[in-house]
Amino acid sequence: MAYQLNQSSFAGSAIELQEAKTLKAANITISGNTTANLPISTSAVAYASGGTYVGSAQATTSPSTSGVQNKGASFLVTSDGSGAVTTIKPVIVGDNVATAGGSDTIVFDAATLNDAFGVTNITGTATVTLAGGDLERPSGTFNKLGASLYVGGAGNVKVTMANDEQPIVIKGIAANTYLPILVKRVYNLSSDTETTATDILALF
Protein backbone atom coordinates (compact mmCIF):
# COMPACT_ATOMS: atom_id res chain seq x y z
CA MET A 1 0.00 0.00 0.00
CA ALA A 2 1.34 3.43 -0.94
CA TYR A 3 0.96 6.42 1.34
CA GLN A 4 1.11 10.07 0.39
CA LEU A 5 4.09 11.82 1.88
CA ASN A 6 3.75 14.67 4.38
CA GLN A 7 0.24 13.70 5.42
CA SER A 8 -0.83 12.80 8.94
CA SER A 9 -3.74 10.70 10.14
CA PHE A 10 -3.87 12.83 13.29
CA ALA A 11 -5.64 16.15 13.73
CA GLY A 12 -3.44 19.14 14.50
CA SER A 13 -6.11 21.78 15.10
CA ALA A 14 -9.66 21.98 16.45
CA ILE A 15 -12.57 24.43 16.62
CA GLU A 16 -15.28 24.33 19.31
CA LEU A 17 -18.25 24.75 17.01
CA GLN A 18 -20.91 25.47 19.64
CA GLU A 19 -18.97 27.88 21.83
CA ALA A 20 -19.67 31.59 21.25
CA LYS A 21 -16.06 32.79 21.43
CA THR A 22 -15.64 34.42 18.00
CA LEU A 23 -15.75 38.20 17.54
CA LYS A 24 -18.82 39.51 15.74
CA ALA A 25 -18.18 41.73 12.72
CA ALA A 26 -19.91 44.63 14.48
CA ASN A 27 -18.91 47.52 16.73
CA ILE A 28 -17.51 46.17 20.00
CA THR A 29 -17.64 47.59 23.51
CA ILE A 30 -15.16 50.43 24.20
CA SER A 31 -14.59 50.56 27.95
CA GLY A 32 -11.82 53.16 28.13
CA ASN A 33 -10.83 55.94 25.76
CA THR A 34 -8.29 58.73 26.23
CA THR A 35 -7.40 59.11 22.55
CA ALA A 36 -6.90 62.47 20.86
CA ASN A 37 -5.52 63.98 17.66
CA LEU A 38 -6.73 61.30 15.25
CA PRO A 39 -7.58 62.56 11.76
CA ILE A 40 -11.19 63.63 12.20
CA SER A 41 -14.08 61.47 10.97
CA THR A 42 -11.71 58.93 9.43
CA SER A 43 -11.35 55.14 9.55
CA ALA A 44 -8.28 52.92 9.36
CA VAL A 45 -7.47 49.25 9.92
CA ALA A 46 -5.52 48.80 13.16
CA TYR A 47 -3.91 45.94 15.04
CA ALA A 48 -4.13 45.59 18.81
CA SER A 49 -1.12 46.49 20.92
CA GLY A 50 -2.10 44.33 23.89
CA GLY A 51 -4.82 43.12 26.22
CA THR A 52 -5.92 39.73 27.50
CA TYR A 53 -7.68 38.64 24.30
CA VAL A 54 -5.33 36.15 22.59
CA GLY A 55 -6.85 36.23 19.11
CA SER A 56 -5.52 39.55 17.81
CA ALA A 57 -3.14 39.69 14.87
CA GLN A 58 0.30 41.04 15.72
CA ALA A 59 2.90 42.75 13.55
CA THR A 60 5.98 40.66 12.85
CA THR A 61 9.45 41.99 13.58
CA SER A 62 11.34 39.80 11.11
CA PRO A 63 13.23 41.97 8.57
CA SER A 64 11.98 39.76 5.74
CA THR A 65 8.33 40.19 6.70
CA SER A 66 8.32 43.63 8.28
CA GLY A 67 4.81 45.04 8.49
CA VAL A 68 3.15 41.73 7.64
CA GLN A 69 0.51 40.71 10.14
CA ASN A 70 0.21 37.23 11.62
CA LYS A 71 -3.07 35.33 11.59
CA GLY A 72 -5.69 36.81 13.88
CA ALA A 73 -8.22 39.57 14.33
CA SER A 74 -7.79 43.05 12.90
CA PHE A 75 -10.03 46.05 13.53
CA LEU A 76 -11.52 49.06 11.78
CA VAL A 77 -11.03 52.08 14.04
CA THR A 78 -13.11 55.18 13.33
CA SER A 79 -12.63 58.66 14.76
CA ASP A 80 -15.24 61.29 15.52
CA GLY A 81 -15.35 64.98 14.65
CA SER A 82 -13.11 65.89 17.58
CA GLY A 83 -10.34 63.41 16.69
CA ALA A 84 -11.05 60.71 19.29
CA VAL A 85 -11.79 57.04 18.68
CA THR A 86 -15.56 56.59 18.42
CA THR A 87 -16.02 52.99 17.17
CA ILE A 88 -13.96 49.81 16.84
CA LYS A 89 -15.18 46.98 14.62
CA PRO A 90 -13.49 43.65 13.76
CA VAL A 91 -12.81 43.33 10.03
CA ILE A 92 -11.11 39.95 10.34
CA VAL A 93 -12.73 38.17 13.28
CA GLY A 94 -9.92 35.70 13.99
CA ASP A 95 -10.23 32.38 15.78
CA ASN A 96 -12.77 31.10 18.29
CA VAL A 97 -10.57 31.88 21.30
CA ALA A 98 -12.26 34.58 23.40
CA THR A 99 -13.33 33.90 26.96
CA ALA A 100 -16.91 32.61 26.81
CA GLY A 101 -19.34 35.28 27.97
CA GLY A 102 -16.85 38.10 27.46
CA SER A 103 -14.39 39.91 29.81
CA ASP A 104 -11.24 39.85 27.60
CA THR A 105 -9.60 43.21 26.87
CA ILE A 106 -8.14 44.53 23.61
CA VAL A 107 -5.85 47.57 23.80
CA PHE A 108 -4.94 50.07 21.08
CA ASP A 109 -2.12 52.36 22.20
CA ALA A 110 -0.91 55.57 20.58
CA ALA A 111 1.87 53.85 18.64
CA THR A 112 -0.59 51.37 17.11
CA LEU A 113 -3.04 54.12 16.19
CA ASN A 114 -0.34 56.35 14.71
CA ASP A 115 0.81 53.46 12.56
CA ALA A 116 -2.74 52.70 11.41
CA PHE A 117 -3.60 56.29 10.49
CA GLY A 118 -0.17 57.17 9.10
CA VAL A 119 0.47 60.06 11.48
CA THR A 120 2.70 60.72 14.50
CA ASN A 121 0.70 62.97 16.83
CA ILE A 122 -2.06 60.67 18.17
CA THR A 123 -2.06 60.35 21.95
CA GLY A 124 -3.89 58.20 24.47
CA THR A 125 -5.23 54.65 24.48
CA ALA A 126 -8.49 52.97 23.54
CA THR A 127 -9.47 49.80 25.41
CA VAL A 128 -12.16 47.30 24.50
CA THR A 129 -13.63 45.00 27.14
CA LEU A 130 -15.53 42.24 25.37
CA ALA A 131 -19.08 41.52 26.48
CA GLY A 132 -21.15 38.46 25.69
CA GLY A 133 -22.98 40.39 22.98
CA ASP A 134 -19.70 40.98 21.14
CA LEU A 135 -19.25 37.24 20.56
CA GLU A 136 -20.88 34.53 18.46
CA ARG A 137 -20.35 30.93 17.43
CA PRO A 138 -17.69 30.37 14.75
CA SER A 139 -18.56 29.73 11.14
CA GLY A 140 -19.29 26.08 10.48
CA THR A 141 -18.25 26.46 6.82
CA PHE A 142 -14.75 25.31 5.87
CA ASN A 143 -13.64 26.71 2.52
CA LYS A 144 -10.05 25.48 2.40
CA LEU A 145 -9.86 22.29 4.47
CA GLY A 146 -12.52 19.71 5.16
CA ALA A 147 -12.99 18.69 8.78
CA SER A 148 -13.62 15.48 10.65
CA LEU A 149 -15.76 15.69 13.78
CA TYR A 150 -15.76 14.79 17.44
CA VAL A 151 -19.15 14.72 19.15
CA GLY A 152 -19.07 15.04 22.93
CA GLY A 153 -22.82 14.97 23.61
CA ALA A 154 -25.17 12.46 21.99
CA GLY A 155 -27.57 13.46 19.22
CA ASN A 156 -27.78 14.29 15.52
CA VAL A 157 -25.48 16.47 13.39
CA LYS A 158 -26.46 18.14 10.13
CA VAL A 159 -23.51 18.43 7.75
CA THR A 160 -22.56 18.87 4.11
CA MET A 161 -19.94 16.32 3.08
CA ALA A 162 -16.81 17.57 1.30
CA ASN A 163 -17.84 16.25 -2.12
CA ASP A 164 -21.57 16.92 -1.86
CA GLU A 165 -23.81 19.94 -2.32
CA GLN A 166 -26.84 18.83 -0.33
CA PRO A 167 -26.72 18.49 3.46
CA ILE A 168 -27.51 15.31 5.35
CA VAL A 169 -28.33 14.58 8.99
CA ILE A 170 -26.21 11.97 10.74
CA LYS A 171 -28.50 10.56 13.39
CA GLY A 172 -28.11 8.77 16.67
CA ILE A 173 -24.48 9.63 17.38
CA ALA A 174 -23.37 8.38 20.77
CA ALA A 175 -21.56 10.66 23.22
CA ASN A 176 -17.77 10.87 22.88
CA THR A 177 -17.75 9.70 19.26
CA TYR A 178 -15.12 10.48 16.64
CA LEU A 179 -16.55 10.66 13.12
CA PRO A 180 -13.86 9.86 10.50
CA ILE A 181 -15.62 11.84 7.78
CA LEU A 182 -14.73 14.93 5.76
CA VAL A 183 -17.24 17.78 5.83
CA LYS A 184 -17.23 21.28 4.38
CA ARG A 185 -20.05 22.56 6.54
CA VAL A 186 -21.50 21.81 9.96
CA TYR A 187 -24.86 23.36 10.81
CA ASN A 188 -23.75 24.56 14.22
CA LEU A 189 -25.77 27.70 14.92
CA SER A 190 -28.44 27.72 17.61
CA SER A 191 -31.01 28.17 14.81
CA ASP A 192 -29.91 24.88 13.20
CA THR A 193 -32.44 22.74 15.04
CA GLU A 194 -31.63 19.53 13.16
CA THR A 195 -28.27 19.48 14.95
CA THR A 196 -29.08 18.19 18.43
CA ALA A 197 -25.67 16.84 19.45
CA THR A 198 -23.53 19.01 21.72
CA ASP A 199 -19.85 19.71 22.36
CA ILE A 200 -19.00 19.30 18.66
CA LEU A 201 -15.39 19.81 17.61
CA ALA A 202 -14.20 20.29 14.03
CA LEU A 203 -10.82 18.59 13.64
CA PHE A 204 -8.21 19.43 11.01
Sequence and secondary structure as in RCSB ss.txt:
>XXXX:A:sequence
MAYQLNQSSFAGSAIELQEAKTLKAANITISGNTTANLPISTSAVAYASGGTYVGSAQATTSPSTSGVQNKGASF
LVTSDGSGAVTTIKPVIVGDNVATAGGSDTIVFDAATLNDAFGVTNITGTATVTLAGGDLERPSGTFNKLGASLY
VGGAGNVKVTMANDEQPIVIKGIAANTYLPILVKRVYNLSSDTETTATDILALF
>XXXX:A:secstr
    TT  SS   EEETT   EE SS   EEEE  B   TT EEEE   B S S B  B   GGGTT B SSBEE
EEEE TTSSEEEEEEEE   S S TTEEEEEEE HHHHHHHHT S  BS EEEEEEGGGEE    B SSS EEEE
EEE EEEEEEETT SS EEEEEE SSEEEEEEEEEE  STT TT   EEEEEE 
